[in-house]
Amino acid sequence: MKTIDTLLTGFEGEAAVFFAGMPAPRGAYVNVETGRIIRVDEESVLPASFDGRVAAYVPSPPTWNDIRHAYGADEN
């Protein structure tokens, strides 16, 4: 069973930071500088910012649908 901390970060332990071009597991990520949300449906690389800056992403807090799915509430 997942803990609330794992649901909030998406990872066990400390919160992760991902940079553009790095492979990231399935989930939603927030660009630290712009607040733009990127959803990755399968492991993929995160997009570059194309403005000369390094794009950094952190896992986005889960939506209610993510939480329901994690606890099997939508399986009938």
MIKEZA-609519 format. One record per atom (N, C-alpha, C): residue in three letters; atom name; x, y, z. Coordinates in pm, 1 decimal. Example, Ala and Ser with C-alpha at 12.3 -4.5 7.8 and 13.67 -1.06 7.14 Angstrom:
REM MIKEZA-609519
PT:Ala:N:1319.0:-569.0:780.0
PT:Ala:CA:1230.0:-450.0:780.0
PT:Ala:C:1320.0:-330.0:780.0
PT:Ser:N:1285.0:-225.0:708.0
PT:Ser:CA:1367.0:-106.0:714.0
PT:Ser:C:1290.0:3.0:787.0
//
This chain:
REM MIKEZA-609519
PT:Met:N:84.4:-117.9:0.0
PT:Met:CA:0.0:0.0:0.0
PT:Met:C:89.0:124.3:0.0
PT:Lys:N:51.6:223.4:-77.9
PT:Lys:CA:128.7:347.4:-85.4
PT:Lys:C:95.7:436.3:33.7
PT:Thr:N:196.9:508.9:79.3
PT:Thr:CA:175.4:605.0:186.8
PT:Thr:C:141.4:740.2:125.8
PT:Ile:N:88.6:829.5:207.3
PT:Ile:CA:57.0:964.6:158.2
PT:Ile:C:183.7:1033.7:108.8
PT:Asp:N:297.2:1016.9:180.2
PT:Asp:CA:422.7:1079.1:136.2
PT:Asp:C:462.5:1030.5:-1.8
PT:Thr:N:447.5:899.9:-26.7
PT:Thr:CA:482.2:845.6:-157.6
PT:Thr:C:388.3:899.7:-263.7
PT:Leu:N:259.2:914.6:-231.2
PT:Leu:CA:165.7:971.5:-327.8
PT:Leu:C:198.1:1116.4:-359.2
PT:Leu:N:239.2:1194.0:-258.6
PT:Leu:CA:268.5:1335.5:-280.5
PT:Leu:C:393.9:1355.7:-363.5
PT:Thr:N:497.3:1274.1:-340.2
PT:Thr:CA:621.8:1292.2:-414.9
PT:Thr:C:629.4:1200.8:-535.1
PT:Gly:N:557.6:1088.7:-531.0
PT:Gly:CA:567.4:990.6:-638.0
PT:Gly:C:685.1:897.9:-620.4
PT:Phe:N:766.2:921.6:-518.4
PT:Phe:CA:888.0:844.5:-498.4
PT:Phe:C:908.4:818.2:-350.6
PT:Glu:N:974.0:708.9:-320.5
PT:Glu:CA:1010.6:679.8:-182.1
PT:Glu:C:1123.5:775.4:-142.2
PT:Gly:N:1123.2:821.6:-20.4
PT:Gly:CA:1230.8:907.0:28.4
PT:Gly:C:1213.5:1052.3:-11.9
PT:Glu:N:1326.3:1117.5:-39.1
PT:Glu:CA:1324.0:1260.5:-68.5
PT:Glu:C:1257.6:1290.3:-202.8
PT:Ala:N:1204.2:1410.3:-214.1
PT:Ala:CA:1143.7:1453.2:-340.3
PT:Ala:C:1251.6:1461.4:-447.5
PT:Ala:N:1216.4:1420.7:-567.8
PT:Ala:CA:1312.0:1416.6:-677.8
PT:Ala:C:1302.8:1542.4:-762.6
PT:Val:N:1414.0:1577.4:-825.3
PT:Val:CA:1417.6:1686.2:-923.3
PT:Val:C:1467.0:1624.8:-1053.4
PT:Phe:N:1395.9:1653.1:-1160.6
PT:Phe:CA:1433.0:1601.8:-1291.8
PT:Phe:C:1464.5:1719.9:-1382.3
PT:Phe:N:1561.7:1700.8:-1470.0
PT:Phe:CA:1599.6:1805.7:-1564.2
PT:Phe:C:1560.6:1764.4:-1705.2
PT:Ala:N:1543.2:1861.9:-1793.2
PT:Ala:CA:1507.2:1834.5:-1932.0
PT:Ala:C:1605.9:1735.0:-1991.2
PT:Gly:N:1552.2:1639.1:-2065.0
PT:Gly:CA:1635.8:1537.4:-2127.9
PT:Gly:C:1657.3:1414.4:-2042.4
PT:Met:N:1624.2:1423.1:-1913.4
PT:Met:CA:1638.2:1307.2:-1824.8
PT:Met:C:1515.6:1218.1:-1838.7
PT:Pro:N:1534.8:1084.9:-1834.6
PT:Pro:CA:1417.5:998.2:-1833.4
PT:Pro:C:1341.8:1015.2:-1701.8
PT:Ala:N:1211.0:1021.0:-1710.8
PT:Ala:CA:1126.4:1036.3:-1592.7
PT:Ala:C:1017.5:930.2:-1596.0
PT:Pro:N:985.0:871.2:-1481.1
PT:Pro:CA:878.0:772.8:-1477.8
PT:Pro:C:742.0:836.1:-1505.2
PT:Arg:N:644.3:752.1:-1531.6
PT:Arg:CA:506.8:795.3:-1557.5
PT:Arg:C:459.6:886.7:-1445.0
PT:Gly:N:388.1:994.1:-1480.3
PT:Gly:CA:334.4:1085.8:-1380.4
PT:Gly:C:324.6:1226.9:-1433.7
PT:Ala:N:293.7:1318.5:-1344.8
PT:Ala:CA:282.9:1459.7:-1380.8
PT:Ala:C:398.3:1534.8:-1315.0
PT:Tyr:N:452.9:1632.0:-1386.5
PT:Tyr:CA:567.3:1709.4:-1339.1
PT:Tyr:C:539.4:1857.5:-1358.0
PT:Val:N:589.0:1938.6:-1265.5
PT:Val:CA:572.7:2083.7:-1271.3
PT:Val:C:708.6:2146.5:-1300.3
PT:Asn:N:712.4:2234.0:-1401.5
PT:Asn:CA:833.7:2308.6:-1430.2
PT:Asn:C:853.8:2407.8:-1316.1
PT:Val:N:968.4:2402.7:-1251.8
PT:Val:CA:995.6:2483.7:-1132.8
PT:Val:C:986.8:2633.1:-1162.7
PT:Glu:N:1032.7:2674.2:-1278.2
PT:Glu:CA:1036.6:2817.1:-1310.3
PT:Glu:C:902.9:2871.0:-1360.7
PT:Thr:N:835.9:2796.5:-1448.0
PT:Thr:CA:715.6:2848.7:-1513.7
PT:Thr:C:584.6:2799.3:-1452.8
PT:Gly:N:588.3:2687.6:-1380.3
PT:Gly:CA:466.2:2629.5:-1325.6
PT:Gly:C:391.0:2543.3:-1425.0
PT:Arg:N:444.6:2529.9:-1545.9
PT:Arg:CA:381.6:2447.6:-1650.4
PT:Arg:C:379.3:2301.6:-1605.8
PT:Ile:N:266.0:2236.1:-1625.5
PT:Ile:CA:251.9:2095.1:-1587.2
PT:Ile:C:266.8:2007.8:-1710.9
PT:Ile:N:351.8:1907.6:-1700.0
PT:Ile:CA:376.1:1811.2:-1807.1
PT:Ile:C:330.8:1675.2:-1755.9
PT:Arg:N:246.5:1605.7:-1832.0
PT:Arg:CA:203.8:1470.4:-1794.2
PT:Arg:C:275.9:1371.3:-1884.6
PT:Val:N:338.6:1271.2:-1821.6
PT:Val:CA:410.4:1166.7:-1892.4
PT:Val:C:333.3:1036.7:-1870.6
PT:Asp:N:279.3:978.5:-1978.8
PT:Asp:CA:198.1:857.7:-1966.5
PT:Asp:C:280.4:729.8:-1956.7
PT:Glu:N:402.9:734.5:-2001.1
PT:Glu:CA:496.0:623.0:-1986.3
PT:Glu:C:634.9:683.4:-1971.5
PT:Glu:N:732.3:604.4:-1925.5
PT:Glu:CA:865.4:661.4:-1903.7
PT:Glu:C:912.5:731.2:-2030.3
PT:Ser:N:952.1:856.1:-2015.6
PT:Ser:CA:991.2:938.3:-2129.3
PT:Ser:C:1083.6:1049.8:-2079.6
PT:Val:N:1146.4:1120.7:-2172.9
PT:Val:CA:1230.9:1233.8:-2133.6
PT:Val:C:1144.0:1358.5:-2121.7
PT:Leu:N:1181.3:1446.1:-2031.4
PT:Leu:CA:1108.3:1571.4:-2011.2
PT:Leu:C:1157.1:1675.5:-2111.7
PT:Pro:N:1068.8:1764.8:-2156.7
PT:Pro:CA:1104.7:1859.9:-2262.7
PT:Pro:C:1196.4:1972.6:-2215.8
PT:Ala:N:1272.8:2023.6:-2310.8
PT:Ala:CA:1359.5:2139.5:-2285.5
PT:Ala:C:1275.7:2266.9:-2284.1
PT:Ser:N:1332.4:2374.6:-2230.4
PT:Ser:CA:1259.9:2502.2:-2224.5
PT:Ser:C:1275.4:2582.3:-2353.3
PT:Phe:N:1380.3:2556.8:-2430.3
PT:Phe:CA:1408.4:2627.3:-2556.5
PT:Phe:C:1427.3:2777.7:-2539.3
PT:Asp:N:1464.1:2820.8:-2417.5
PT:Asp:CA:1492.1:2962.4:-2396.7
PT:Asp:C:1633.8:2983.6:-2342.9
PT:Gly:N:1716.2:2881.1:-2352.6
PT:Gly:CA:1853.5:2891.4:-2305.8
PT:Gly:C:1871.5:2860.4:-2158.4
PT:Arg:N:1764.2:2833.9:-2088.6
PT:Arg:CA:1771.6:2801.3:-1946.0
PT:Arg:C:1753.5:2651.5:-1926.3
PT:Val:N:1806.5:2602.8:-1816.9
PT:Val:CA:1789.8:2462.0:-1783.9
PT:Val:C:1650.7:2443.3:-1723.6
PT:Ala:N:1572.3:2354.0:-1782.0
PT:Ala:CA:1437.5:2327.0:-1731.4
PT:Ala:C:1445.7:2222.4:-1620.9
PT:Ala:N:1397.0:2256.7:-1502.5
PT:Ala:CA:1393.3:2164.7:-1389.1
PT:Ala:C:1247.4:2134.2:-1356.8
PT:Tyr:N:1220.1:2008.6:-1326.9
PT:Tyr:CA:1084.1:1963.6:-1297.4
PT:Tyr:C:1080.8:1889.4:-1164.4
PT:Val:N:971.4:1903.6:-1093.7
PT:Val:CA:946.3:1825.5:-972.1
PT:Val:C:813.8:1752.6:-991.8
PT:Pro:N:799.1:1636.5:-927.6
PT:Pro:CA:671.8:1565.8:-940.2
PT:Pro:C:556.4:1652.7:-890.0
PT:Ser:N:446.4:1649.8:-963.0
PT:Ser:CA:327.3:1725.8:-927.1
PT:Ser:C:250.2:1650.5:-819.4
PT:Pro:N:188.6:1723.1:-725.8
PT:Pro:CA:102.4:1653.7:-629.1
PT:Pro:C:-6.8:1578.2:-703.3
PT:Pro:N:-52.3:1466.2:-648.1
PT:Pro:CA:-151.6:1385.7:-718.9
PT:Pro:C:-289.1:1451.9:-723.5
PT:Thr:N:-362.8:1418.9:-827.4
PT:Thr:CA:-501.6:1461.9:-836.1
PT:Thr:C:-586.2:1361.2:-758.6
PT:Trp:N:-713.7:1394.2:-737.6
PT:Trp:CA:-801.7:1298.9:-669.8
PT:Trp:C:-813.0:1170.0:-750.1
PT:Asn:N:-811.9:1179.2:-882.0
PT:Asn:CA:-818.0:1057.9:-964.2
PT:Asn:C:-694.3:971.7:-944.7
PT:Asp:N:-576.2:1033.1:-931.5
PT:Asp:CA:-453.9:958.2:-905.0
PT:Asp:C:-464.7:883.3:-771.9
PT:Ile:N:-516.4:950.4:-670.5
PT:Ile:CA:-529.2:889.0:-538.0
PT:Ile:C:-629.9:775.0:-543.0
PT:Arg:N:-744.4:798.0:-607.7
PT:Arg:CA:-845.3:692.3:-619.5
PT:Arg:C:-787.8:571.1:-690.3
PT:His:N:-713.1:594.7:-797.7
PT:His:CA:-653.5:484.8:-873.1
PT:His:C:-550.0:410.2:-787.6
PT:Ala:N:-469.4:483.5:-710.6
PT:Ala:CA:-365.8:421.5:-627.1
PT:Ala:C:-426.5:328.8:-521.8
PT:Tyr:N:-544.7:362.6:-472.5
PT:Tyr:CA:-610.1:281.7:-370.6
PT:Tyr:C:-715.2:187.7:-428.2
PT:Gly:N:-724.0:180.3:-562.4
PT:Gly:CA:-814.9:86.7:-625.8
PT:Gly:C:-960.9:123.3:-616.3
PT:Ala:N:-993.8:248.3:-587.6
PT:Ala:CA:-1132.6:290.6:-571.8
PT:Ala:C:-1208.4:289.9:-704.0
PT:Asp:N:-1135.8:299.8:-817.0
PT:Asp:CA:-1206.4:303.4:-944.7
PT:Asp:C:-1215.5:166.3:-1010.2
PT:Glu:N:-1177.1:61.8:-937.9
PT:Glu:CA:-1191.0:-75.3:-988.0
PT:Glu:C:-1318.8:-135.4:-932.4
PT:Asn:N:-1415.6:-156.8:-1016.3
PT:Asn:CA:-1544.7:-213.2:-971.6
PT:Asn:C:-1565.9:-349.6:-1028.5
//
